[in-house]
């Protein structure tokens, strides 16, 4: 499985753990909802700035999202 797919699954899992909808997360991160959906499905890569905004919205560091992605 690609890193893009793993990252998307990590974002989705973390979001669901926090009981946040995809639309809410997109709004909190300043990302278009459809783009967030593509990131979560692993069909679109997220750049560093986007990863940082998603991490901030999920109240974690970019390194935590990427470390979790790496370990899975």
N, CA, C and O atoms as a printed pandas DataFrame, in Angstrom:
     atom_number atom_name residue_name chain_id  residue_number  x_coord  y_coord  z_coord
0              1         N          UNK        A               1    0.846   -1.176    0.000
1              2        CA          UNK        A               1    0.000    0.000    0.000
2              3         C          UNK        A               1    0.894    1.244    0.000
3              4         O          UNK        A               1    1.932    1.261    0.662
4              5         N          UNK        A               2    0.501    2.268   -0.729
5              6        CA          UNK        A               2    1.314    3.475   -0.870
6              7         C          UNK        A               2    1.266    4.339    0.387
7              8         O          UNK        A               2    0.340    4.235    1.192
8              9         N          UNK        A               3    2.264    5.183    0.540
9             10        CA          UNK        A               3    2.315    6.116    1.675
10            11         C          UNK        A               3    1.133    7.075    1.623
11            12         O          UNK        A               3    0.617    7.483    2.664
12            13         N          UNK        A               4    0.704    7.434    0.426
13            14        CA          UNK        A               4   -0.447    8.330    0.278
14            15         C          UNK        A               4   -1.702    7.684    0.845
15            16         O          UNK        A               4   -2.485    8.330    1.541
16            17         N          UNK        A               5   -1.884    6.417    0.545
17            18        CA          UNK        A               5   -3.043    5.666    1.051
18            19         C          UNK        A               5   -2.954    5.515    2.578
19            20         O          UNK        A               5   -3.946    5.705    3.282
20            21         N          UNK        A               6   -1.774    5.175    3.076
21            22        CA          UNK        A               6   -1.582    5.046    4.525
22            23         C          UNK        A               6   -1.844    6.366    5.241
23            24         O          UNK        A               6   -2.503    6.399    6.279
24            25         N          UNK        A               7   -1.319    7.457    4.675
25            26        CA          UNK        A               7   -1.539    8.760    5.295
26            27         C          UNK        A               7   -3.028    9.078    5.358
27            28         O          UNK        A               7   -3.524    9.530    6.390
28            29         N          UNK        A               8   -3.737    8.846    4.272
29            30        CA          UNK        A               8   -5.169    9.100    4.248
30            31         C          UNK        A               8   -5.920    8.292    5.290
31            32         O          UNK        A               8   -6.829    8.804    5.943
32            33         N          UNK        A               9   -5.544    7.036    5.446
33            34        CA          UNK        A               9   -6.179    6.191    6.465
34            35         C          UNK        A               9   -5.867    6.693    7.868
35            36         O          UNK        A               9   -6.716    6.628    8.757
36            37         N          UNK        A              10   -4.651    7.194    8.068
37            38        CA          UNK        A              10   -4.265    7.753    9.364
38            39         C          UNK        A              10   -5.099    8.984    9.686
39            40         O          UNK        A              10   -5.593    9.135   10.803
40            41         N          UNK        A              11   -5.254    9.855    8.707
41            42        CA          UNK        A              11   -6.071   11.058    8.910
42            43         C          UNK        A              11   -7.509   10.665    9.230
43            44         O          UNK        A              11   -8.100   11.192   10.173
44            45         N          UNK        A              12   -8.071    9.752    8.460
45            46        CA          UNK        A              12   -9.458    9.323    8.678
46            47         C          UNK        A              12   -9.636    8.690   10.059
47            48         O          UNK        A              12  -10.590    9.005   10.770
48            49         N          UNK        A              13   -8.734    7.815   10.429
49            50        CA          UNK        A              13   -8.817    7.151   11.726
50            51         C          UNK        A              13   -8.729    8.156   12.876
51            52         O          UNK        A              13   -9.502    8.087   13.832
52            53         N          UNK        A              14   -7.791    9.080   12.774
53            54        CA          UNK        A              14   -7.629   10.097   13.821
54            55         C          UNK        A              14   -8.863   10.985   13.888
55            56         O          UNK        A              14   -9.339   11.306   14.977
56            57         N          UNK        A              15   -9.380   11.381   12.741
57            58        CA          UNK        A              15  -10.578   12.218   12.687
58            59         C          UNK        A              15  -11.770   11.524   13.340
59            60         O          UNK        A              15  -12.509   12.134   14.114
60            61         N          UNK        A              16  -11.947   10.249   13.022
61            62        CA          UNK        A              16  -13.073    9.499   13.587
62            63         C          UNK        A              16  -12.926    9.307   15.086
63            64         O          UNK        A              16  -13.915    9.345   15.817
64            65         N          UNK        A              17  -11.707    9.104   15.547
65            66        CA          UNK        A              17  -11.455    8.972   16.983
66            67         C          UNK        A              17  -11.891   10.237   17.724
67            68         O          UNK        A              17  -12.388   10.176   18.849
68            69         N          UNK        A              18  -11.697   11.370   17.075
69            70        CA          UNK        A              18  -12.067   12.657   17.672
70            71         C          UNK        A              18  -13.529   13.033   17.414
71            72         O          UNK        A              18  -13.976   14.106   17.818
72            73         N          UNK        A              19  -14.271   12.145   16.739
73            74        CA          UNK        A              19  -15.682   12.394   16.403
74            75         C          UNK        A              19  -15.877   13.695   15.632
75            76         O          UNK        A              19  -16.768   14.491   15.929
76            77         N          UNK        A              20  -15.021   13.888   14.637
77            78        CA          UNK        A              20  -15.091   15.070   13.784
78            79         C          UNK        A              20  -15.481   14.597   12.392
79            80         O          UNK        A              20  -14.935   13.615   11.890
80            81         N          UNK        A              21  -16.425   15.295   11.768
81            82        CA          UNK        A              21  -16.804   14.930   10.408
82            83         C          UNK        A              21  -15.722   15.382    9.431
83            84         O          UNK        A              21  -14.897   16.242    9.742
84            85         N          UNK        A              22  -15.746   14.792    8.267
85            86        CA          UNK        A              22  -14.784   15.164    7.231
86            87         C          UNK        A              22  -14.948   16.642    6.865
87            88         O          UNK        A              22  -13.962   17.351    6.665
88            89         N          UNK        A              23  -16.165   17.086    6.783
89            90        CA          UNK        A              23  -16.433   18.486    6.458
90            91         C          UNK        A              23  -15.904   19.416    7.553
91            92         O          UNK        A              23  -15.315   20.454    7.253
92            93         N          UNK        A              24  -16.111   19.048    8.814
93            94        CA          UNK        A              24  -15.592   19.858    9.918
94            95         C          UNK        A              24  -14.066   19.936    9.881
95            96         O          UNK        A              24  -13.484   21.005   10.066
96            97         N          UNK        A              25  -13.430   18.798    9.640
97            98        CA          UNK        A              25  -11.973   18.786    9.571
98            99         C          UNK        A              25  -11.482   19.651    8.423
99           100         O          UNK        A              25  -10.527   20.413    8.581
100          101         N          UNK        A              26  -12.120   19.541    7.283
101          102        CA          UNK        A              26  -11.739   20.365    6.137
102          103         C          UNK        A              26  -11.849   21.845    6.485
103          104         O          UNK        A              26  -10.951   22.625    6.168
104          105         N          UNK        A              27  -12.942   22.237    7.133
105          106        CA          UNK        A              27  -13.129   23.632    7.534
106          107         C          UNK        A              27  -12.047   24.069    8.529
107          108         O          UNK        A              27  -11.471   25.148    8.392
108          109         N          UNK        A              28  -11.778   23.233    9.518
109          110        CA          UNK        A              28  -10.772   23.582   10.536
110          111         C          UNK        A              28   -9.382   23.707    9.927
111          112         O          UNK        A              28   -8.569   24.509   10.387
112          113         N          UNK        A              29   -9.111   22.922    8.899
113          114        CA          UNK        A              29   -7.790   22.931    8.267
114          115         C          UNK        A              29   -7.709   23.921    7.102
115          116         O          UNK        A              29   -6.629   24.139    6.553
116          117         N          UNK        A              30   -8.829   24.516    6.725
117          118        CA          UNK        A              30   -8.839   25.451    5.622
118          119         C          UNK        A              30   -8.626   24.778    4.278
119          120         O          UNK        A              30   -7.967   25.320    3.390
120          121         N          UNK        A              31   -9.195   23.585    4.144
121          122        CA          UNK        A              31   -9.051   22.783    2.930
122          123         C          UNK        A              31  -10.443   22.517    2.363
123          124         O          UNK        A              31  -11.398   22.322    3.114
124          125         N          UNK        A              32  -10.551   22.510    1.051
125          126        CA          UNK        A              32  -11.809   22.162    0.403
126          127         C          UNK        A              32  -12.209   20.749    0.807
127          128         O          UNK        A              32  -11.360   19.860    0.867
128          129         N          UNK        A              33  -13.494   20.533    1.085
129          130        CA          UNK        A              33  -13.957   19.228    1.553
130          131         C          UNK        A              33  -13.665   18.119    0.555
131          132         O          UNK        A              33  -13.307   17.011    0.952
132          133         N          UNK        A              34  -13.812   18.399   -0.726
133          134        CA          UNK        A              34  -13.544   17.351   -1.704
134          135         C          UNK        A              34  -12.049   16.994   -1.731
135          136         O          UNK        A              34  -11.685   15.837   -1.940
136          137         N          UNK        A              35  -11.207   17.981   -1.521
137          138        CA          UNK        A              35   -9.765   17.718   -1.441
138          139         C          UNK        A              35   -9.456   16.846   -0.218
139          140         O          UNK        A              35   -8.639   15.928   -0.291
140          141         N          UNK        A              36  -10.116   17.143    0.901
141          142        CA          UNK        A              36   -9.925   16.328    2.110
142          143         C          UNK        A              36  -10.349   14.891    1.845
143          144         O          UNK        A              36   -9.679   13.954    2.281
144          145         N          UNK        A              37  -11.448   14.714    1.140
145          146        CA          UNK        A              37  -11.902   13.367    0.794
146          147         C          UNK        A              37  -10.879   12.633   -0.050
147          148         O          UNK        A              37  -10.626   11.448    0.165
148          149         N          UNK        A              38  -10.294   13.328   -1.004
149          150        CA          UNK        A              38   -9.267   12.718   -1.850
150          151         C          UNK        A              38   -8.036   12.344   -1.032
151          152         O          UNK        A              38   -7.429   11.299   -1.268
152          153         N          UNK        A              39   -7.670   13.178   -0.087
153          154        CA          UNK        A              39   -6.522   12.876    0.785
154          155         C          UNK        A              39   -6.828   11.627    1.608
155          156         O          UNK        A              39   -6.002   10.719    1.693
156          157         N          UNK        A              40   -8.015   11.583    2.214
157          158        CA          UNK        A              40   -8.381   10.437    3.048
158          159         C          UNK        A              40   -8.473    9.141    2.240
159          160         O          UNK        A              40   -8.149    8.072    2.756
160          161         N          UNK        A              41   -8.902    9.220    1.006
161          162        CA          UNK        A              41   -8.983    8.022    0.161
162          163         C          UNK        A              41   -7.628    7.637   -0.428
163          164         O          UNK        A              41   -7.471    6.551   -0.985
164          165         N          UNK        A              42   -6.662    8.530   -0.301
165          166        CA          UNK        A              42   -5.330    8.247   -0.821
166          167         C          UNK        A              42   -5.202    8.460   -2.306
167          168         O          UNK        A              42   -4.261    7.962   -2.925
168          169         N          UNK        A              43   -6.137    9.195   -2.895
169          170        CA          UNK        A              43   -6.071    9.463   -4.323
170          171         C          UNK        A              43   -5.355   10.771   -4.635
171          172         O          UNK        A              43   -5.072   11.069   -5.795
172          173         N          UNK        A              44   -5.064   11.549   -3.597
173          174        CA          UNK        A              44   -4.379   12.831   -3.758
174          175         C          UNK        A              44   -3.348   12.963   -2.639
175          176         O          UNK        A              44   -3.656   12.720   -1.472
176          177         N          UNK        A              45   -2.148   13.340   -2.995
177          178        CA          UNK        A              45   -1.101   13.560   -1.998
178          179         C          UNK        A              45   -1.293   14.913   -1.334
179          180         O          UNK        A              45   -1.779   15.859   -1.954
180          181         N          UNK        A              46   -0.913   14.991   -0.087
181          182        CA          UNK        A              46   -0.958   16.257    0.643
182          183         C          UNK        A              46    0.455   16.828    0.711
183          184         O          UNK        A              46    1.407   16.113    1.021
184          185         N          UNK        A              47    0.581   18.110    0.422
185          186        CA          UNK        A              47    1.864   18.790    0.558
186          187         C          UNK        A              47    2.173   19.061    2.020
187          188         O          UNK        A              47    1.325   18.860    2.890
188          189         N          UNK        A              48    3.370   19.512    2.281
189          190        CA          UNK        A              48    3.789   19.754    3.667
190          191         C          UNK        A              48    2.910   20.773    4.370
191          192         O          UNK        A              48    2.548   20.579    5.531
192          193         N          UNK        A              49    2.561   21.856    3.688
193          194        CA          UNK        A              49    1.717   22.875    4.315
194          195         C          UNK        A              49    0.344   22.299    4.656
195          196         O          UNK        A              49   -0.212   22.599    5.712
196          197         N          UNK        A              50   -0.196   21.481    3.769
197          198        CA          UNK        A              50   -1.499   20.862    4.012
198          199         C          UNK        A              50   -1.421   19.863    5.160
199          200         O          UNK        A              50   -2.321   19.806    5.998
200          201         N          UNK        A              51   -0.358   19.085    5.200
201          202        CA          UNK        A              51   -0.161   18.136    6.308
202          203         C          UNK        A              51   -0.112   18.896    7.625
203          204         O          UNK        A              51   -0.703   18.465    8.615
204          205         N          UNK        A              52    0.591   20.026    7.643
205          206        CA          UNK        A              52    0.687   20.828    8.866
206          207         C          UNK        A              52   -0.675   21.360    9.285
207          208         O          UNK        A              52   -0.999   21.356   10.473
208          209         N          UNK        A              53   -1.474   21.818    8.332
209          210        CA          UNK        A              53   -2.808   22.331    8.673
210          211         C          UNK        A              53   -3.728   21.224    9.173
211          212         O          UNK        A              53   -4.501   21.433   10.108
212          213         N          UNK        A              54   -3.649   20.049    8.557
213          214        CA          UNK        A              54   -4.464   18.910    9.007
214          215         C          UNK        A              54   -4.044   18.507   10.418
215          216         O          UNK        A              54   -4.893   18.269   11.278
216          217         N          UNK        A              55   -2.751   18.430   10.653
217          218        CA          UNK        A              55   -2.257   18.054   11.985
218          219         C          UNK        A              55   -2.728   19.049   13.043
219          220         O          UNK        A              55   -3.178   18.649   14.116
220          221         N          UNK        A              56   -2.626   20.332   12.744
221          222        CA          UNK        A              56   -3.076   21.353   13.701
222          223         C          UNK        A              56   -4.562   21.191   13.997
223          224         O          UNK        A              56   -4.981   21.284   15.151
224          225         N          UNK        A              57   -5.357   20.948   12.958
225          226        CA          UNK        A              57   -6.802   20.757   13.141
226          227         C          UNK        A              57   -7.100   19.510   13.972
227          228         O          UNK        A              57   -8.096   19.463   14.693
228          229         N          UNK        A              58   -6.229   18.499   13.869
229          230        CA          UNK        A              58   -6.413   17.262   14.643
230          231         C          UNK        A              58   -5.706   17.324   15.995
231          232         O          UNK        A              58   -5.677   16.338   16.732
232          233         N          UNK        A              59   -5.135   18.486   16.318
233          234        CA          UNK        A              59   -4.442   18.716   17.582
234          235         C          UNK        A              59   -3.281   17.746   17.790
235          236         O          UNK        A              59   -3.112   17.176   18.868
236          237         N          UNK        A              60   -2.490   17.573   16.741
237          238        CA          UNK        A              60   -1.289   16.757   16.835
238          239         C          UNK        A              60   -0.221   17.390   15.949
239          240         O          UNK        A              60   -0.480   18.380   15.265
240          241         N          UNK        A              61    0.945   16.830   15.964
241          242        CA          UNK        A              61    2.014   17.371   15.126
242          243         C          UNK        A              61    2.036   16.639   13.781
243          244         O          UNK        A              61    1.564   15.507   13.676
244          245         N          UNK        A              62    2.582   17.289   12.765
245          246        CA          UNK        A              62    2.739   16.592   11.489
246          247         C          UNK        A              62    3.562   15.311   11.658
247          248         O          UNK        A              62    3.281   14.297   11.020
248          249         N          UNK        A              63    4.567   15.364   12.512
249          250        CA          UNK        A              63    5.407   14.188   12.747
250          251         C          UNK        A              63    4.593   13.027   13.293
251          252         O          UNK        A              63    4.846   11.875   12.941
252          253         N          UNK        A              64    3.618   13.315   14.150
253          254        CA          UNK        A              64    2.781   12.237   14.691
254          255         C          UNK        A              64    1.968   11.570   13.589
255          256         O          UNK        A              64    1.858   10.345   13.560
256          257         N          UNK        A              65    1.404   12.352   12.692
257          258        CA          UNK        A              65    0.639   11.766   11.592
258          259         C          UNK        A              65    1.528   10.946   10.686
259          260         O          UNK        A              65    1.138    9.867   10.240
260          261         N          UNK        A              66    2.721   11.449   10.411
261          262        CA          UNK        A              66    3.624   10.746    9.520
262          263         C          UNK        A              66    4.253    9.540   10.204
263          264         O          UNK        A              66    4.495    8.523    9.554
264          265         N          UNK        A              67    4.522    9.635   11.497
265          266        CA          UNK        A              67    5.100    8.502   12.220
266          267         C          UNK        A              67    4.099    7.358   12.269
267          268         O          UNK        A              67    4.468    6.198   12.081
268          269         N          UNK        A              68    2.830    7.680   12.521
269          270        CA          UNK        A              68    1.799    6.652   12.546
270          271         C          UNK        A              68    1.667    6.016   11.176
271          272         O          UNK        A              68    1.492    4.803   11.054
272          273         N          UNK        A              69    1.751    6.841   10.151
273          274        CA          UNK        A              69    1.674    6.340    8.783
274          275         C          UNK        A              69    2.814    5.368    8.512
275          276         O          UNK        A              69    2.603    4.311    7.918
276          277         N          UNK        A              70    4.015    5.717    8.943
277          278        CA          UNK        A              70    5.198    4.901    8.735
278          279         C          UNK        A              70    5.075    3.556    9.440
279          280         O          UNK        A              70    5.459    2.525    8.888
280          281         N          UNK        A              71    4.542    3.564   10.659
281          282        CA          UNK        A              71    4.480    2.325   11.442
282          283         C          UNK        A              71    3.404    1.363   10.960
283          284         O          UNK        A              71    3.415    0.182   11.308
284          285         N          UNK        A              72    2.485    1.868   10.166
285          286        CA          UNK        A              72    1.419    0.995    9.659
286          287         C          UNK        A              72    1.646    0.705    8.213
287          288         O          UNK        A              72    0.859   -0.013    7.597
